[in-house]
């Protein structure tokens, strides 16, 4: 009888210990991206593009079935290289997450391009091994087109598109 009690006690102890280990800590993702200025109005980066620092960037996640409930909101700012990093706690598989860049307050690049926001998937259930999620570069434009842009159009063999 005493031996059975010891076996049962050992089994219960192992079960409790393994369940304590099984508790998962929330995932810690990292959302990274770049903010740039497009002096040619190409809506993509070229050799004349340059990084924008000090631009406010926000990550907002909302419930997929109800677009009014914000489940996660986090802000960041681009560094001297135009790069930003937003730490994200938890898995957001059932959310729609969007990174949005606010228009810069200073400088010559204040005009928003069509790609000033981008959707991002923040879950482990998508086949990516890394916990880092990369956002497409987000850009702004100058009011006037740089005079060197014609040379870049020719270099990229885009002459036919801009005739």
N, C-alpha and C positions, 0 to 999 in steps of 0.2 A: 504494500500500500504506500509506504514511504517512497519507494522507488518510482511509482506511478506519479506521485505528487511532484517529485523532482523533475521528471520528464515533462509534465504538464507546465510546471513553472518555467522551465527552460524554454519550452515552445512559446509560451506567452511572452516571455522576455524578448526572444528573437523576433516575434511578430511585432511587438511594440517598437523595438529598435529599428526594424526595417521600415515600418510605416513613418517613423520620424525622419529617416533618411529620404524617403520617397517624396516628402513635401518639397515641391519645387519653389525655388526663389523666382520672382518675376524676371522675365527676360530683360536684358539691358541692350537695346538696339542703339545704333548710331546712324543718324541721317546726315549725309554730307553732300555738299554741292558747291557751286561756284556762281558768282554774280559778275557780269561783265558789261562793258560798254561797247556798242557797235556804232562806230562813226560812219559806216557805209550804208546803214539801213538794210543789210542783207538778211537780218533775222537769224543769223548763225555767226559763229566766231570766225574771224579771219586774222591774218597777221597784223592788221591794224587795230584789232580789238584789244582792250586793256581791262584789267580787273578793277572792280569798284570796291572800295573799302567803306566800312561804316554803314552799310545798307542793312536795315532791319529785315529779318526773315522770320516767318512764323510757320509752325507746323500745327495744323488743326485737324483733328479726327472727329468724325460724326458717325452716329449709328446709321448703318446702311438702310434699315427699314424706316427710319424716322429722321429726316434731314435737319431736325431742329435741336437734337440733343448732342451737345459737344461732349465727347468722352475724353479728349486729351487736347491740351493747348500748351505749346512751349515756344519760346522766342529765342532768337540768337542774332548775332551781327556778323557781317562779313569782315574778315581781317584784311591786311595790306595786300594779300594775294587774291582777294575776292572770295576766299574760301570760308565756309561756315560749317559748323558741326552742331547738331542738335541731339543731345542724349534723350532717349525715349525709354521709359520704363513700361514693361508689360507688352503682351502680344495684342495686336489690334486687327485680328483676322476678320472680324465682323464689322469693321469700320471702314469708312472712306476717308483716307488721309491725304491732305493737300499741303504742299509747301508753297507759300506765297511770299514774294519779295515786295516790300513797300518801296515806292519811288524815292530815290535819294533826295535829301533836302538841299544838298549843295552840289556844285560842279555843273558840268555841261551835259551830263547824261540824265535827263529827267523824264524823257518821253518813254512811256511803257511800250514794250513790244508784245506781240501776241503771246509770247512764252514767258510771262512774268509769274506763272504758277505751274505746278506740275503735281500730278498724283503719284503717290508712293505706296507700296504695299509693305506693311510692317507686320510680318508674321513669320514663324518658323515653318509653316505648312506650305511653302512654295518651292521647295527644292534647293534653296540657296544655303550653303554651308556657313557663310559668314553672317554675323549679326550687324554688319554695316550695310546700309542701303544708300545707293547713290542716286541723286536727283539730276536730271538733265540740267545743263547750264541755263540760268535765267538771266535775261538781258534787258538793257535799256538802250535808248538811242540818243544821239545828239540831235539838236534841232536842225543843224545844217549838215550836209554830207561833205566829208573830208575830200579835198582835191586829189589825194592819192588813191582814192577808191577806183578810179578808172583803170589804173595800173593793175590793181588787184583783180578787177573783173577780167582783164585780159590774161593775167597769170592763171586764173582759175578756169579759163576758156568758157566764160559765161557771156561772151559778147552777144550771142544770139538771143539770150534771155532779156537783155536790157536795151534792145534796139527800139 
